[in-house]
């Protein structure tokens, strides 16, 4: 057996654990909740793997406004720290599906590898998001923000523009794109004082040159 085959089997065993929820009885409602959709869960092994230098592995989240009545969708590439902000009508699964699909489709297909998210209800339609964009959605363990460190750090930077307690529905997609551009052109120590935009541009050039060599 080749080393490559062994590696693939190791990936399948260690990289992910898939599970489905079980019906839970809710006394107040007097009925069973429906089965939870199949989730693809992170393990420590895949977490370390996805933090590598490969582009196209994203972390997602929502930052909430006053009284949790408004939100902004955030997507951050782990390797380049490149930020995409998505205006959402609300924090429902339908709104997140529509907005994230639209924003992710602006990326080259090879830059849509994985998305790591928490187990919030807004990602209930993750299977449709996968079909719409080709990205694979992974779910962090409960109460484990360290499994999405890039996004957690970026959300802290975004609070400089969107303080807690403000109405986030007032911001247009155009304004969100302007904020993302500012962050993407800010040098980062973790990138050797290059900007996320510079790193992403280099990755796209490498992608294009690789495609050219294959044709």
N, C-alpha and C positions, 0 to 999 in steps of 0.2 A: 504493500500500500504506500502511495506517495505521501510526502510530507504535506503537500497541498490538501489531500483528502483528509488527513488527520487534523489539519488546522480547521477545515470546514466543520468537521464533527465537533471539535472543541468549541467552535463559535456557537454552534447550535445548542450545545449543552450549557455553556457558561454565559453566553451573551444575553439571553433573554428568558424570562419566565412568563408564560401566558396563562391567564386565569380568567374565569368568569364569575360574576357574583352569584349569590343564591338568593331566592326570595326571602324577604324579611317581613315578619308580621308587625304591623303598626297598630298598637292597641287603640290609639285615638281615632284612627281612620277605620279600624275594623276590617282591614283588607291587606293583602300582600302587595308589596311593591314589585314592580316587574323586574325581570332578570336584567342585571347590569350588562351592557355590551362588553364583548371581549376586550380586555386591556392587554397591552404589551408592556410589561414591567421592566424597569431598569434593575440591573444587579451591579455590584461594585465593579465587576470585570468590564462590562460594556461601558460603564460610566468613565473609567480610565481610558478606554479605547476611543470614545467619542470626543475626549478632550484633546486628542492628537491634532496634528497639523492639517488634516484633510478638511477641505471646505465643504459646505453644504449640510453641516450638522447644526441645527438651530435649537435654541431654547425659547419658549414662549410663555407669556403671562398676560395678565391684565393689571393695570394700575387703576385704582378706583378713585372716584371723586367724592364730593360731600355726600354723606349718608349712604354711600355705595350706590347712588342713583345714576351715576354715569361712569364711563370707563374708556380707556384707550388700550388697544391691543399692542403688545410689544413682541418683536421677533429679533433675536440676536444670534449671529453666526459665531460659533465657539472659536473658530480658528482666527478669524479676522476682527472680531468684535464689531462687525458691521451691523447697524441697527436699521430695522424697518418698523415704522409706526403705522398702525391701522386705526382709522376712525370706525367706531362701532356704534350702532344705534342704541344698543343696550347690552347687557351681559348675558343674553340668552344664547343657547346653543345655535339657534338659527342665525342670529346676527354674527356670531363668531365664525361660523362656517362660511357665510357669504363674504365677510371682510378678509379673513385669512386666505381664502381661495383666491380672491382678486389680487391680493398683494403678493402671494407666493408665486403666482403665475407670471409675475414680472421678471422672475429669475430664470436663468438658463436651467434646463431640465437636470443637468448634472449637479447643480447647486441646490437641488431639492432632495436631499438624501434622508435625513431624519429630523424630527421635531420632538423635543422633550418638553413635557408639560406636567403640571400638577394634576391631581385627580378632581379638579373642580367640575361642576355640572356643565359649565359652558363648553366643555370639550366632549359632550355626550355624543355628538355627531362626527366623531373623529374618523370613523370608517368611511364616511362620505368625503371628508377632507382628503383622505388617502387616495380615494378613487379620482377625485377632482384634480389633484396636483401630482400624484405619484410619490409623495413623501410618505415615510413610515413614521407613525406617531408612537412614541414611548411615554410611559407615565412614571414620574418619580414616586418614590415611596412616600406615604403620608408623613407630614412634619419633617421633611428632609430637604430644606432649601439648599443645602450644600451640594445636592445633586444637580442644581441649576445655578451654579455660582456666577456665571457670566451674566445671566439675566438679572439675578438679584443685584449685582453691582451696577448694571445699567439702569435698573429702576431707581436706584439711589441718585444717579446722575440726572435722570429725567425729572426728579422732584425739584431740581433747581428751576425747571421751566414750568412744571405743573405742581404747585404746592398742594399739600393735603388740605382738604376742606374746600377746594374750588370745584366749580361746575365744569367738568371736562367736555360736556356736550357742546360748549360754546366754541370749541376749536375745530376748524375745518381740516379736511385732509391736506389741503395746501399748506396750512400752518404746521401740521404734524410732519410733513415732508421736509419743511424748512428746518425744524428742530432736529430731525434725524440727520440732515446734511451737516448741521453744525457739529453734532457729536461724531459723525463719521470723518470729519476733517480735523478732529482734535487729536494731537499726538498722544500715544499711549506708551507708558514705560514698558508694559508687558509685550509690546510689539517692537521694542528697540527704538522707541520714539518715532516710529512711523505712524501714519494715521490708518484707521480701518479702511478708508476709501482707497488708500495706496495699496494696502495688502490685498483687498478685494480685486482691484484692477490688475494687479500682478497675477492673481490666481486665474482671472478670466483670460489674460494673455497666454498663460501657460496652457489653459484648456484649449484655446483656439489654435495654438501652435501644435498641440498634440493631435487635434482633429485634422489639421492640414497635413501632418506627416502620414496620417493613416489613409488619406485620400490620394 
